[in-house]
Amino acid sequence: MAKEKRGAYAFHHSGSWWNQALLKDCGIIPYVLYKNHGFRSVMINFGKPAPEKFPYLEKYVRGLEMDFIPENTMQARFA
């Protein structure tokens, strides 16, 4: 039986991360969980996918994932 992979999911209080946040505690903690403990670490971002806004994902925290949720999904839910 295969061992299940644990996950760490980070949401930003305003809904959008910025590139520099990946190198602060909110990005480094999920990265360390991925690197040292085998977690699947995902930063959740609201809006359109824009990987070019996050060059640090490949440069400094390779393996940390960024997932995008359409903004209108959450607005419709809480309206």
Secondary structure as GFF3:
##gff-version 3
##sequence-region A 1 79
A	DSSP	beta_strand	7	11	.	.	.	ID=ss1
A	DSSP	three_ten_helix	19	23	.	.	.	ID=ss2
A	DSSP	alpha_helix	25	37	.	.	.	ID=ss3
A	DSSP	beta_strand	40	46	.	.	.	ID=ss4
A	DSSP	three_ten_helix	51	53	.	.	.	ID=ss5
A	DSSP	alpha_helix	56	59	.	.	.	ID=ss6
A	DSSP	beta_strand	65	69	.	.	.	ID=ss7
A	DSSP	alpha_helix	71	78	.	.	.	ID=ss8
###
